[in-house]
Amino acid sequence: MIGLISATAAGTAARDRLAAAWPDRTRVYEGPVREAVERAFEECEQLVCFLATGAVVRLVAPLLAGKAVDPGVVCVDEAQQHAVALLGGHGGGANALARAVSDALPGCRPVVTTATDAAGIPGLDTLGWPVEGAVAAVTRAILDGDPVALHADAQWPLPALPPNIRSAATDPAPGPGSGTSGDVPPPPRAERPTPVATVAGPGSDAPGAADGLAAASAPAVDTTGPADTTSAAVTAVTADTTVVADTAAARATGAAPASRTADATSTAVLWVTDRTVPLGERAAVLRPASLAVGVGASRGVGAEEVLELIREALAEAGLSARSVAELATADAKADEAGLVEAAQRLGVPLRTYAADALSAVDVPNPSGAPLAAIGTPSVAEAAALLAAGQGAELLVPKRKSTPENRPAMATAAVARRRPRGRLAVVGLGPGARDLLTPRAREELRRASTVVGLDQYVDQIRDLLRPGTRVLESGLGAEEERAGTAVAEARAGRAVALIGSGDAGVYAMASPALAEASDDIDVVGVPGVTAALAAAAILGAPLGHDHVSISLSDLHTPWEVIERRVRAAAEADIVVTFYNPRSRGRDWQLPKALGILAEHRAPATPVGIVRNASRADESSRLTTLAELDPATVDMMTVVVVGNTSAREVAGRMVTPRGYRWQT
């Protein structure tokens, strides 16, 4: 819950505006300001104070308890010009809240002073994973450009990391449960060739230009790629250079990753592992959610017995409890109070499986007892493997609890998930920056690799984090771009595949998802389509039933297109034509307009919008009889009204209901 506090009439007006925008997320605190702040600080996860920053500093200073527990605090000035992230930028979510407040209050701008945010570097405490150790010291080393050695068990879909974080050839320190049998297997190698990589420094116009932190010394080709062949259709350009860990792959081949070893003078270390590792004064560890714990239990088992068993199993295997993603058991144990409480105390979900699903899992230690009790020879091992998913590795076989003076009532096993790459298919909107959604911005910042058409990449290049790999190509390489994005995700990376408008409308989502299988996570990010952008400019032409039809016959036979146009004409539906005319396709638009003219009057309004929302935007209204197809090109959207559409005060309007026609 977000507490809202104000003191003056202007502040109260802004406060009420935010409360109206977020009715389910906010709580207004009335009364004396000091008491309101104290109550909100105690009761809410975040605060927005419409007060001067100095006043808020004095009010909250006596209330501070610690970075891990204090709420995030944002201050908004009375003129609503600035939303200042004052306290708890990362841990309290104040940085994100300041940006959200700015989006909700027109004219307001976020003020974020956290060093990593200002430098465009992902904070170690913002990645959604637990982080331990000398977080501040390692973050300082990253910001100062000092060498930071990265030790990772596998390729995880992290955001782009700055170039001074270099992969270290050294494996995590051996210990109980470590070694070859305990390592995360590398993700499947991608089937498509990796593009040639070049390096461009920040602000450089030419690939290969060195700028910033030793960009020229970075490898010219991403050696984590799936193959050593190259693709002429796609070129990789990086803002700096991202180097990601591939120690698991190196162990599998017996070779150290060439040109990827961290500088020998490096004293800062960043681990990405679920194993227990030694942490020095300048070392931190990110804990991926990689472990699934399967638990079998007798009726009436206590939570403490379950938790102690899990602690022992993890400790003896050299694994961190902070990497446990979930507990898993049989459906018959879904309401077992001890298991429910154990999951709650660990802060993870309790997932259950049917007995027949558990029975289908091949396990090393089946038993007759659970088979007789609930119909499966294994609960702990089978549930752990099912929860860990495809390619899981059983790290800790079934073991029993060891209570004193009574029989064991619980069993546990631990499995490790294979890392899954992440593919975000992102719609950039029609081109204007203010029509790029906040969610799209977040996905671009979350990605370590961005794949897209070169002209679309140019639109958002400034939003990418330093070190983001950019794989771009020209027109006509849509299927190859889609395949490249899927291959990058299969290699374990966080990938953003971008397209204009909405990526699912005549864009990249279809070819990408046609190739993507269930071995990667896929996220769709909607965008404002060209049809919607053009309609907003024209007036309200889409007020009733409407259809979008592409007139490009490069992928669809003209016979099919013509049949769809004729059906729309006969059904009296407003039609938006995409890809209406190009140099090589100049007859399709006149043909389509002729079909519509068989069913609509010559005076039917037609809207023409070129480069909707961009700097050189142009639009005009004409009629079906007067439209000159020669004035239309591939950057144009053509909207043809139905029989009820009309021009009103220079705007194209389609009545919302047929009753409006009289």
C-alpha positions as CSV (number, residue, x, y, z in Angstrom):
1,M,0.0,0.0,0.0
2,I,1.2,3.5,-0.8
3,G,0.5,6.2,1.8
4,L,-0.3,9.7,0.5
5,I,0.4,12.8,2.7
6,S,-0.1,16.5,1.9
7,A,-0.1,19.7,3.9
8,T,-1.3,22.5,1.6
9,A,-4.2,23.0,-0.8
10,A,-2.0,22.5,-3.9
11,G,-0.4,19.4,-2.4
12,T,-3.8,18.0,-1.5
13,A,-5.1,18.6,-5.1
14,A,-2.1,16.6,-6.4
15,R,-2.5,14.0,-3.7
16,D,-6.2,13.5,-4.6
17,R,-5.3,13.3,-8.3
18,L,-2.9,10.4,-7.6
19,A,-5.4,8.7,-5.3
20,A,-8.0,8.8,-8.1
21,A,-5.4,7.3,-10.6
22,W,-4.5,4.5,-8.2
23,P,-7.6,3.8,-6.1
24,D,-6.6,0.2,-5.2
25,R,-2.9,1.0,-4.4
26,T,-3.1,4.1,-2.2
27,R,-4.4,5.3,1.2
28,V,-4.8,8.9,2.0
29,Y,-3.6,10.0,5.5
30,E,-5.4,13.1,6.9
31,G,-4.6,15.1,10.1
32,P,-1.5,16.7,11.4
33,V,1.4,16.1,9.0
34,R,3.8,14.6,11.5
35,E,1.2,12.1,12.8
36,A,0.2,11.3,9.2
37,V,3.8,10.5,8.2
38,E,4.4,8.4,11.3
39,R,1.3,6.3,10.7
40,A,2.0,5.9,7.0
41,F,5.6,5.0,7.7
42,E,4.5,2.2,10.0
43,E,1.6,0.9,7.9
44,C,2.6,1.3,4.3
45,E,5.3,-0.2,2.0
46,Q,5.8,3.2,0.3
47,L,5.0,6.9,0.9
48,V,4.4,9.8,-1.5
49,C,4.7,13.0,0.4
50,F,3.5,16.2,-1.3
51,L,5.9,18.2,0.9
52,A,9.3,19.8,0.7
53,T,12.2,17.3,0.8
54,G,13.7,19.0,3.8
55,A,10.5,18.7,5.8
56,V,10.2,15.0,4.9
57,V,13.8,14.4,5.9
58,R,13.2,15.8,9.4
59,L,9.9,13.9,9.7
60,V,11.2,10.5,8.8
61,A,14.7,10.7,10.3
62,P,13.6,9.5,13.8
63,L,11.6,6.7,12.2
64,L,14.5,5.0,10.2
65,A,15.2,1.4,11.2
66,G,17.3,0.1,8.4
67,K,17.6,-0.2,4.6
68,A,16.0,-3.6,4.6
69,V,12.8,-2.6,6.4
70,D,12.2,1.1,5.8
71,P,9.5,2.0,3.2
72,G,10.4,3.8,0.0
73,V,9.7,7.5,0.2
74,V,9.0,9.9,-2.7
75,C,8.6,13.7,-2.4
76,V,6.5,15.7,-4.9
77,D,6.8,19.5,-4.9
78,E,3.6,21.6,-4.9
79,A,4.0,22.6,-8.5
80,Q,4.2,18.9,-9.4
81,Q,7.3,19.4,-11.4
82,H,9.5,16.8,-9.7
83,A,9.0,13.4,-8.0
84,V,12.1,12.9,-5.9
85,A,13.1,9.4,-4.8
86,L,14.2,10.3,-1.3
87,L,14.5,7.0,0.6
88,G,14.7,3.4,-0.3
89,G,15.5,3.8,-4.0
90,H,16.0,0.1,-4.6
91,G,14.9,-1.9,-1.5
92,G,11.9,0.3,-0.9
93,G,11.1,0.7,-4.6
94,A,11.2,4.5,-4.5
95,N,13.0,4.9,-7.8
96,A,10.3,3.0,-9.6
97,L,7.6,4.8,-7.7
98,A,9.1,8.2,-8.6
99,R,8.9,7.2,-12.3
100,A,5.3,5.9,-11.9
101,V,4.2,9.1,-10.1
102,S,5.7,11.1,-12.9
103,D,3.7,9.1,-15.4
104,A,0.5,9.7,-13.4
105,L,1.0,13.4,-12.9
106,P,1.4,15.4,-16.2
107,G,4.4,17.6,-16.4
108,C,6.1,15.8,-13.5
109,R,9.7,14.4,-13.9
110,P,11.3,11.7,-11.8
111,V,14.5,12.7,-9.8
112,V,16.6,9.6,-9.1
113,T,20.0,10.0,-7.6
114,T,20.9,6.3,-7.0
115,A,24.3,5.9,-8.7
116,T,23.5,2.7,-10.6
117,D,20.3,4.2,-12.0
118,A,22.1,7.4,-13.0
119,A,24.8,5.3,-14.8
120,G,22.3,3.0,-16.5
121,I,23.7,0.0,-14.6
122,P,21.4,-2.6,-13.1
123,G,21.7,-2.5,-9.3
124,L,22.6,-5.9,-7.8
125,D,19.6,-5.5,-5.5
126,T,17.1,-4.8,-8.4
127,L,17.5,-8.1,-10.3
128,G,14.8,-9.9,-8.4
129,W,17.2,-12.4,-6.8
130,P,18.6,-12.4,-3.3
131,V,22.0,-10.9,-3.1
132,E,24.5,-11.4,-0.3
133,G,28.0,-10.2,0.7
134,A,29.7,-6.9,0.1
135,V,27.1,-5.6,-2.2
136,A,28.0,-1.9,-1.7
137,A,31.7,-2.6,-2.3
138,V,31.1,-4.6,-5.5
139,T,28.7,-2.0,-6.7
140,R,31.3,0.7,-6.1
141,A,33.8,-1.3,-8.1
142,I,31.4,-1.6,-11.0
143,L,30.6,2.1,-10.9
144,D,34.3,3.0,-10.7
145,G,35.1,0.9,-13.7
146,D,37.4,-1.4,-11.7
147,P,37.7,-5.0,-12.9
148,V,35.1,-7.3,-11.4
149,A,35.5,-11.1,-11.8
150,L,32.3,-12.8,-12.7
151,H,31.9,-16.5,-11.6
152,A,28.7,-18.1,-12.8
153,D,27.6,-21.7,-12.9
154,A,25.6,-21.1,-16.1
155,Q,24.2,-18.6,-18.5
156,W,21.3,-16.8,-16.7
157,P,19.0,-14.3,-18.3
158,L,20.5,-11.2,-16.6
159,P,20.3,-7.7,-18.0
160,A,23.3,-6.3,-19.8
161,L,26.3,-5.9,-17.5
162,P,28.9,-3.2,-17.9
163,P,32.2,-4.2,-19.7
164,N,34.3,-4.1,-16.5
165,I,32.5,-7.2,-15.3
166,R,34.6,-9.9,-16.9
167,S,34.0,-13.7,-16.9
168,A,36.5,-15.5,-14.7
169,A,37.7,-18.9,-15.8
170,T,37.9,-20.0,-12.2
171,D,35.1,-22.3,-11.1
172,P,33.3,-21.8,-7.7
173,A,35.2,-23.2,-4.8
174,P,34.8,-27.0,-4.5
175,G,32.9,-28.3,-1.6
176,P,30.3,-30.9,-0.6
177,G,27.9,-31.3,-3.5
178,S,30.1,-29.3,-5.9
179,G,32.1,-30.6,-8.8
180,T,31.1,-31.9,-12.2
181,S,28.1,-33.8,-11.0
182,G,26.7,-30.8,-9.3
183,D,27.3,-28.2,-12.0
184,V,24.4,-26.8,-13.9
185,P,24.5,-28.2,-17.4
186,P,24.9,-25.6,-20.1
187,P,21.8,-24.6,-22.0
188,P,21.2,-26.3,-25.4
189,R,23.4,-24.7,-28.0
190,A,21.4,-22.5,-30.4
191,E,20.8,-23.8,-33.9
192,R,21.3,-20.5,-35.7
193,P,24.7,-18.8,-36.4
194,T,25.8,-16.0,-34.1
195,P,26.3,-12.7,-35.9
196,V,29.7,-11.1,-36.2
197,A,30.1,-8.7,-33.2
198,T,31.7,-5.3,-33.5
199,V,32.3,-2.8,-30.8
200,A,31.1,0.8,-30.6
201,G,31.8,3.1,-27.7
202,P,29.1,5.3,-26.1
203,G,28.3,8.1,-28.5
204,S,30.3,6.5,-31.4
205,D,28.8,6.5,-34.8
206,A,31.1,3.9,-36.3
207,P,31.3,0.2,-35.4
208,G,34.7,-0.6,-34.0
209,A,35.3,2.8,-32.4
210,A,36.7,2.5,-29.0
211,D,35.5,4.7,-26.2
212,G,35.0,4.3,-22.5
213,L,36.4,1.4,-20.6
214,A,38.8,-0.6,-22.7
215,A,36.2,-1.5,-25.3
216,A,38.9,-2.2,-27.9
217,S,40.4,-5.0,-25.7
218,A,37.1,-6.9,-25.6
219,P,36.6,-9.9,-27.8
220,A,35.4,-9.0,-31.3
221,V,33.1,-12.0,-31.4
222,D,30.9,-13.2,-28.6
223,T,32.5,-16.5,-27.7
224,T,29.4,-17.6,-25.9
225,G,27.6,-17.9,-29.2
226,P,26.3,-21.2,-30.6
227,A,28.5,-21.5,-33.6
228,D,31.6,-20.0,-35.3
229,T,29.9,-19.3,-38.6
230,T,28.6,-15.8,-39.3
231,S,25.5,-14.2,-40.8
232,A,25.8,-11.4,-43.3
233,A,22.2,-10.4,-42.8
234,V,22.5,-9.5,-39.1
235,T,25.3,-7.4,-37.5
236,A,25.9,-7.1,-33.8
237,V,26.6,-3.7,-32.5
238,T,27.1,-3.1,-28.7
239,A,27.0,0.1,-26.7
240,D,30.1,-1.2,-25.0
241,T,30.8,-4.9,-24.8
242,T,28.9,-7.5,-22.7
243,V,30.9,-10.5,-21.5
244,V,28.9,-13.3,-19.9
245,A,30.0,-16.3,-18.0
246,D,30.2,-19.7,-19.7
247,T,32.3,-21.6,-17.2
248,A,29.9,-24.6,-17.4
249,A,30.4,-24.8,-21.1
250,A,34.1,-24.5,-20.7
251,R,34.1,-27.4,-18.2
252,A,32.1,-29.5,-20.6
253,T,34.7,-29.1,-23.3
254,G,37.7,-29.1,-21.0
255,A,38.9,-25.8,-22.3
256,A,39.1,-22.4,-20.6
257,P,37.2,-19.6,-22.3
258,A,39.8,-17.8,-24.4
259,S,40.2,-14.0,-24.0
260,R,37.6,-14.1,-21.3
261,T,39.6,-14.4,-18.1
262,A,39.2,-11.5,-15.6
263,D,42.2,-9.3,-15.0
264,A,44.5,-10.9,-12.5
265,T,44.6,-7.7,-10.5
266,S,40.9,-7.8,-9.9
267,T,39.9,-7.9,-6.3
268,A,36.1,-7.5,-6.7
269,V,34.2,-10.7,-7.3
270,L,30.6,-11.3,-8.3
271,W,29.2,-14.8,-8.1
272,V,26.0,-16.1,-9.7
273,T,25.4,-19.4,-8.1
274,D,23.2,-21.5,-5.8
275,R,26.3,-23.0,-4.1
276,T,27.9,-21.8,-0.9
277,V,31.1,-19.9,-1.8
278,P,33.7,-18.0,0.1
279,L,33.0,-14.3,0.2
280,G,35.8,-11.7,0.8
281,E,35.6,-8.0,1.6
282,R,34.9,-7.2,-2.1
283,A,32.7,-10.2,-3.0
284,A,29.0,-10.6,-3.5
285,V,26.8,-13.4,-4.7
286,L,23.5,-13.4,-6.6
287,R,21.3,-16.3,-5.8
288,P,19.3,-17.5,-8.8
289,A,16.0,-19.2,-8.1
290,S,17.4,-22.5,-9.2
291,L,16.5,-25.1,-6.6
292,A,13.3,-27.1,-6.1
293,V,12.8,-29.1,-2.9
294,G,10.6,-32.1,-3.0
295,V,9.1,-33.1,0.3
296,G,7.2,-36.3,1.4
297,A,5.5,-36.3,4.8
298,S,3.5,-38.3,7.2
299,R,0.2,-36.9,8.5
300,G,0.8,-34.4,11.3
301,V,4.4,-33.6,10.5
302,G,5.6,-30.4,12.1
303,A,7.0,-27.5,10.2
304,E,10.2,-27.4,12.3
305,E,11.0,-31.0,11.3
306,V,10.6,-30.2,7.7
307,L,12.6,-27.1,7.8
308,E,15.4,-28.8,9.8
309,L,15.5,-31.6,7.2
310,I,15.8,-29.0,4.3
311,R,18.5,-27.1,6.1
312,E,20.6,-30.2,6.6
313,A,20.1,-31.4,3.0
314,L,21.2,-28.1,1.6
315,A,24.1,-27.6,4.0
316,E,25.6,-31.0,3.3
317,A,25.3,-30.4,-0.5
318,G,26.9,-27.0,-0.2
319,L,23.7,-25.2,-1.5
320,S,22.1,-22.0,-0.4
321,A,18.6,-21.9,1.0
322,R,18.1,-18.5,-0.7
323,S,18.1,-20.2,-4.1
324,V,15.1,-22.4,-3.2
325,A,12.3,-21.4,-5.5
326,E,9.6,-23.7,-4.3
327,L,8.6,-26.8,-2.2
328,A,6.8,-29.6,-4.0
329,T,4.8,-32.6,-2.8
330,A,1.9,-34.8,-3.7
331,D,-1.7,-33.5,-4.1
332,A,-2.6,-35.7,-1.1
333,K,-0.4,-33.5,1.1
334,A,-1.7,-30.1,-0.2
335,D,-3.3,-29.3,3.1
336,E,-0.7,-30.7,5.4
337,A,-0.2,-27.9,7.9
338,G,3.5,-28.6,8.5
339,L,4.3,-28.4,4.8
340,V,2.2,-25.2,4.3
341,E,3.9,-23.5,7.2
342,A,7.3,-24.6,6.1
343,A,6.7,-23.1,2.6
344,Q,5.4,-19.9,4.2
345,R,8.5,-19.5,6.4
346,L,10.8,-20.1,3.5
347,G,8.8,-17.5,1.5
348,V,8.2,-19.9,-1.4
349,P,5.1,-21.5,-2.9
350,L,4.0,-25.0,-2.2
351,R,3.3,-26.9,-5.5
352,T,1.5,-30.2,-5.6
353,Y,1.3,-33.0,-8.2
354,A,-1.1,-35.8,-8.8
355,A,0.1,-39.3,-7.9
356,D,0.0,-40.5,-11.5
357,A,2.3,-37.6,-12.6
358,L,4.7,-38.5,-9.8
359,S,4.6,-42.1,-10.7
360,A,5.7,-41.3,-14.3
361,V,9.0,-39.8,-13.1
362,D,12.1,-42.1,-13.1
363,V,13.8,-41.8,-9.7
364,P,16.8,-43.5,-8.1
365,N,15.1,-44.4,-4.8
366,P,11.5,-45.6,-5.2
367,S,9.7,-46.9,-2.2
368,G,6.8,-49.2,-1.4
369,A,5.5,-47.0,1.5
370,P,4.2,-44.0,-0.6
371,L,3.0,-46.4,-3.3
372,A,0.8,-48.1,-0.8
373,A,-0.3,-44.8,0.9
374,I,-1.0,-42.5,-2.0
375,G,-0.3,-44.4,-5.2
376,T,3.2,-43.3,-6.2
377,P,6.6,-45.0,-5.5
378,S,8.2,-41.5,-5.0
379,V,7.1,-38.2,-3.6
380,A,10.3,-36.2,-2.6
381,E,12.5,-37.1,-5.6
382,A,9.7,-37.1,-8.2
383,A,8.2,-33.9,-6.9
384,A,11.6,-32.1,-6.9
385,L,12.3,-33.2,-10.5
386,L,8.8,-32.2,-11.7
387,A,9.1,-28.8,-10.1
388,A,12.5,-28.2,-11.5
389,G,11.2,-28.9,-15.0
390,Q,12.7,-30.1,-18.2
391,G,16.4,-30.9,-18.0
392,A,16.4,-30.9,-14.2
393,E,19.3,-32.5,-12.2
394,L,18.8,-34.4,-8.9
395,L,21.4,-32.9,-6.6
396,V,20.3,-34.4,-3.3
397,P,18.6,-37.8,-3.4
398,K,15.9,-38.6,-1.0
399,R,16.9,-38.4,2.7
400,K,14.9,-38.8,5.9
401,S,14.5,-36.4,8.8
402,T,16.4,-37.3,12.0
403,P,14.2,-36.4,15.0
404,E,15.3,-37.6,18.4
405,N,13.4,-40.5,20.0
406,R,10.7,-41.0,17.4
407,P,10.4,-42.2,13.8
408,A,11.1,-39.8,10.9
409,M,8.0,-38.1,9.5
410,A,9.5,-36.3,6.5
411,T,11.7,-37.0,3.4
412,A,13.3,-34.4,1.2
413,A,15.2,-34.3,-2.1
414,V,16.7,-31.3,-4.0
415,A,16.8,-30.8,-7.8
416,R,18.3,-28.0,-9.8
417,R,16.6,-26.3,-12.7
418,R,18.2,-25.8,-16.0
419,P,18.4,-22.0,-16.7
420,R,15.8,-20.8,-19.1
421,G,16.4,-18.0,-21.5
422,R,13.8,-15.2,-21.8
423,L,12.4,-13.8,-24.9
424,A,10.4,-10.5,-24.7
425,V,8.6,-9.6,-27.9
426,V,8.2,-5.8,-27.6
427,G,6.0,-3.4,-29.5
428,L,7.6,0.0,-29.8
429,G,4.5,1.8,-30.9
430,P,4.2,4.0,-34.0
431,G,7.4,5.9,-33.4
432,A,6.7,8.8,-30.9
433,R,8.7,8.3,-27.7
434,D,5.6,9.2,-25.6
435,L,3.7,6.3,-27.2
436,L,6.3,3.8,-26.1
437,T,4.8,2.1,-23.1
438,P,6.5,2.0,-19.7
439,R,6.4,-1.8,-19.9
440,A,8.3,-1.7,-23.2
441,R,10.9,0.5,-21.6
442,E,11.4,-1.9,-18.8
443,E,11.8,-4.8,-21.1
444,L,14.4,-3.0,-23.1
445,R,16.3,-2.2,-19.9
446,R,16.0,-5.8,-18.8
447,A,17.5,-7.3,-21.9
448,S,21.1,-8.2,-22.5
449,T,20.5,-8.7,-26.2
450,V,18.2,-6.7,-28.5
451,V,17.2,-8.0,-31.9
452,G,15.4,-5.8,-34.5
453,L,15.2,-3.9,-37.7
454,D,17.9,-1.3,-37.9
455,Q,15.6,1.7,-38.2
456,Y,13.6,0.5,-35.2
457,V,16.8,-0.1,-33.2
458,D,17.7,3.5,-33.9
459,Q,14.5,4.7,-32.3
460,I,15.4,3.2,-28.9
461,R,19.2,2.8,-28.8
462,D,19.5,5.5,-26.2
463,L,17.2,3.6,-23.8
464,L,19.4,0.5,-23.7
465,R,21.8,-0.2,-20.9
466,P,25.6,0.1,-21.5
467,G,26.8,-3.2,-22.7
468,T,23.6,-4.4,-24.4
469,R,24.3,-6.5,-27.5
470,V,22.3,-5.3,-30.5
471,L,21.7,-7.6,-33.4
472,E,20.2,-5.5,-36.2
473,S,19.4,-6.1,-39.9
474,G,17.6,-4.5,-42.7
475,L,14.2,-5.0,-44.4
476,G,13.4,-8.4,-45.6
477,A,15.2,-10.4,-42.9
478,E,12.2,-10.9,-40.6
479,E,12.4,-14.6,-40.3
480,E,16.1,-14.6,-39.7
481,R,15.7,-11.9,-37.0
482,A,13.0,-14.1,-35.4
483,G,15.2,-17.1,-35.5
484,T,18.2,-15.2,-34.1
485,A,16.1,-14.0,-31.2
486,V,14.9,-17.5,-30.4
487,A,18.4,-18.9,-30.6
488,E,19.8,-16.2,-28.3
489,A,17.1,-17.0,-25.8
490,R,17.8,-20.7,-26.0
491,A,21.4,-19.9,-25.2
492,G,20.1,-18.6,-21.8
493,R,20.1,-14.9,-22.5
494,A,17.5,-12.2,-21.8
495,V,16.4,-11.1,-25.3
496,A,14.1,-8.4,-26.5
497,L,12.8,-8.8,-30.0
498,I,11.5,-5.4,-31.1
499,G,8.9,-4.4,-33.7
500,S,7.0,-1.2,-34.5
501,G,3.4,-0.7,-33.4
502,D,2.3,-3.9,-31.7
503,A,4.8,-6.7,-32.2
504,G,1.9,-9.1,-32.7
505,V,0.3,-7.2,-35.6
506,Y,2.0,-7.7,-38.9
507,A,5.2,-7.8,-37.0
508,M,7.8,-10.1,-35.3
509,A,5.7,-12.0,-32.7
510,S,4.3,-14.5,-35.2
511,P,7.5,-15.7,-36.8
512,A,9.3,-15.8,-33.5
513,L,6.6,-17.8,-31.6
514,A,6.2,-20.1,-34.6
515,E,9.8,-21.2,-33.9
516,A,10.0,-20.9,-30.2
517,S,9.4,-24.1,-28.2
518,D,8.7,-24.6,-24.5
519,D,12.4,-24.5,-23.5
520,I,12.3,-20.7,-23.1
521,D,10.1,-18.2,-21.3
522,V,8.2,-15.8,-23.7
523,V,6.7,-12.5,-22.7
524,G,4.6,-10.3,-25.0
525,V,4.6,-6.6,-24.6
526,P,1.8,-4.8,-26.4
527,G,2.3,-1.6,-28.3
528,V,0.1,1.1,-29.9
529,T,-0.6,-0.1,-33.5
530,A,-0.3,2.0,-36.6
531,A,-4.1,1.6,-37.1
532,L,-4.8,3.1,-33.6
533,A,-2.3,5.9,-34.0
534,A,-3.7,6.8,-37.4
535,A,-7.3,6.6,-36.2
536,A,-6.5,9.0,-33.3
537,I,-5.1,11.5,-35.8
538,L,-8.1,11.2,-38.2
539,G,-10.8,11.4,-35.5
540,A,-12.8,8.3,-34.6
541,P,-13.0,6.1,-37.8
542,L,-12.8,2.9,-35.8
543,G,-15.9,3.6,-33.7
544,H,-17.6,0.4,-34.9
545,D,-16.6,-2.9,-36.4
546,H,-13.3,-2.6,-38.3
547,V,-10.7,-4.9,-39.8
548,S,-7.0,-4.5,-40.8
549,I,-5.8,-6.0,-44.1
550,S,-2.3,-6.0,-45.4
551,L,-2.1,-5.5,-49.2
552,S,1.4,-7.0,-49.4
553,D,1.4,-10.2,-51.4
554,L,5.0,-11.1,-50.6
555,H,3.8,-13.6,-47.9
556,T,0.1,-14.0,-48.8
557,P,-1.3,-14.8,-52.2
558,W,-3.2,-12.0,-53.8
559,E,-6.2,-14.3,-54.2
560,V,-6.5,-14.7,-50.5
561,I,-6.1,-10.9,-49.9
562,E,-8.7,-10.1,-52.5
563,R,-11.2,-12.6,-50.9
564,R,-10.7,-10.8,-47.5
565,V,-11.2,-7.4,-49.0
566,R,-14.4,-8.5,-50.8
567,A,-15.7,-10.0,-47.5
568,A,-15.0,-6.8,-45.6
569,A,-16.7,-4.8,-48.4
570,E,-19.8,-7.0,-48.4
571,A,-20.0,-6.9,-44.5
572,D,-19.8,-3.1,-44.5
573,I,-16.8,-3.0,-42.2
574,V,-14.3,-0.1,-41.8
575,V,-11.1,-1.2,-43.4
576,T,-7.5,-0.2,-42.5
577,F,-5.0,-1.0,-45.2
578,Y,-1.4,-1.8,-44.1
579,N,1.4,-2.0,-46.6
580,P,-0.8,-0.3,-49.2
581,R,1.6,0.5,-52.0
582,S,5.3,0.3,-52.8
583,R,7.5,0.8,-55.9
584,G,7.1,-2.8,-56.9
585,R,3.5,-3.2,-55.8
586,D,1.5,-0.3,-57.3
587,W,-1.7,-2.1,-58.5
588,Q,-3.0,-3.7,-55.3
589,L,-4.4,-0.6,-53.7
590,P,-6.4,0.5,-56.8
591,K,-7.7,-3.0,-57.1
592,A,-8.8,-3.1,-53.4
593,L,-10.4,0.3,-53.6
594,G,-12.3,-0.8,-56.6
595,I,-13.7,-3.8,-54.7
596,L,-14.9,-1.5,-51.9
597,A,-16.4,0.9,-54.4
598,E,-18.8,-1.9,-55.6
599,H,-20.4,-1.7,-52.1
600,R,-19.9,1.9,-50.9
601,A,-20.7,5.4,-52.2
602,P,-18.1,7.5,-54.0
603,A,-18.4,10.0,-51.1
604,T,-17.4,7.5,-48.5
605,P,-14.7,9.2,-46.4
606,V,-11.1,7.9,-46.6
607,G,-8.3,8.8,-44.2
608,I,-4.7,8.9,-45.2
609,V,-2.0,9.1,-42.5
610,R,1.7,9.0,-43.2
611,N,4.3,8.4,-40.4
612,A,1.7,8.6,-37.7
613,S,3.1,10.2,-34.5
614,R,6.5,10.9,-36.0
615,A,8.1,14.3,-36.7
616,D,7.2,14.3,-40.4
617,E,3.6,13.1,-39.7
618,S,1.0,14.1,-42.3
619,S,-2.7,13.3,-42.7
620,R,-5.6,14.2,-44.9
621,L,-9.2,13.3,-45.5
622,T,-10.5,12.5,-48.9
623,T,-13.2,10.2,-50.5
624,L,-13.3,6.9,-52.1
625,A,-13.8,8.5,-55.5
626,E,-11.1,11.1,-55.1
627,L,-8.3,9.2,-53.5
628,D,-5.2,9.1,-55.7
629,P,-3.2,5.9,-55.0
630,A,0.0,7.5,-56.3
631,T,0.1,9.6,-53.1
632,V,0.3,6.6,-50.9
633,D,3.5,4.6,-49.9
634,M,4.6,2.0,-47.4
635,M,4.8,4.5,-44.6
636,T,1.1,5.3,-45.0
637,V,-2.0,3.8,-43.4
638,V,-5.3,4.1,-45.4
639,V,-8.6,3.9,-43.5
640,V,-11.7,3.5,-45.6
641,G,-15.0,4.2,-43.9
642,N,-18.2,2.1,-44.0
643,T,-21.6,3.3,-45.2
644,S,-22.3,5.1,-42.0
645,A,-18.9,6.9,-41.6
646,R,-18.9,10.6,-42.2
647,E,-16.8,13.7,-42.0
648,V,-17.6,16.0,-39.0
649,A,-15.8,19.3,-38.6
650,G,-12.8,18.0,-40.6
651,R,-12.7,14.7,-38.7
652,M,-13.5,11.2,-39.8
653,V,-16.2,9.6,-37.6
654,T,-17.9,6.2,-37.6
655,P,-21.0,6.1,-35.3
656,R,-20.6,3.8,-32.4
657,G,-24.1,2.2,-33.0
658,Y,-26.4,2.0,-35.9
659,R,-29.1,3.9,-33.9
660,W,-27.0,7.0,-34.2
661,Q,-27.5,7.2,-37.9
662,T,-30.9,8.8,-37.8
